[in-house]
Amino acid sequence: MSERELQPPAAPAARGQNGPARTHAFTVTTLQRAGRTMFARSSVVPMIRMAGQWLESYGFTRGARVIVTAEEGKLVLTLAGAEAETLPN
């Protein structure tokens, strides 16, 4: 037998850990926000909704705090650590 045949098969990488980055596409839609008082006008604001088990596989679990950094044409989502307690909601 060759040396290659004697080696155990490599374990598959856990999703999101050392695996290839995955790209997901989303559509910017809108959300209508009610005014703060009965007489205030409502406003329509842009909204992006993300859902799926792939989020959890990359560490974005239920209840996790996320820091969103915005640049022109780009949003970066980063899991917050202990510093998240000092960030605004």
Secondary structure in CASP SS format (residue, H / E / C, confidence):
PFRMAT SS
TARGET T0000
AUTHOR 0000-0000-0000
METHOD secondary structure of the structure
MODEL  1
M C 1.00
S C 1.00
E H 1.00
R H 1.00
E H 1.00
L H 1.00
Q C 1.00
P C 1.00
P C 1.00
A C 1.00
A C 1.00
P C 1.00
A C 1.00
A C 1.00
R C 1.00
G C 1.00
Q C 1.00
N C 1.00
G C 1.00
P C 1.00
A C 1.00
R C 1.00
T C 1.00
H C 1.00
A C 1.00
F C 1.00
T C 1.00
V C 1.00
T E 1.00
T E 1.00
L E 1.00
Q E 1.00
R E 1.00
A C 1.00
G C 1.00
R C 1.00
T C 1.00
M C 1.00
F C 1.00
A C 1.00
R C 1.00
S C 1.00
S E 1.00
V E 1.00
V E 1.00
P E 1.00
M E 1.00
I C 1.00
R C 1.00
M C 1.00
A C 1.00
G C 1.00
Q H 1.00
W H 1.00
L H 1.00
E H 1.00
S H 1.00
Y C 1.00
G C 1.00
F C 1.00
T C 1.00
R C 1.00
G C 1.00
A C 1.00
R C 1.00
V E 1.00
I E 1.00
V E 1.00
T E 1.00
A E 1.00
E E 1.00
E C 1.00
G C 1.00
K E 1.00
L E 1.00
V E 1.00
L E 1.00
T E 1.00
L E 1.00
A C 1.00
G C 1.00
A H 1.00
E H 1.00
A H 1.00
E H 1.00
T H 1.00
L C 1.00
P C 1.00
N C 1.00
END
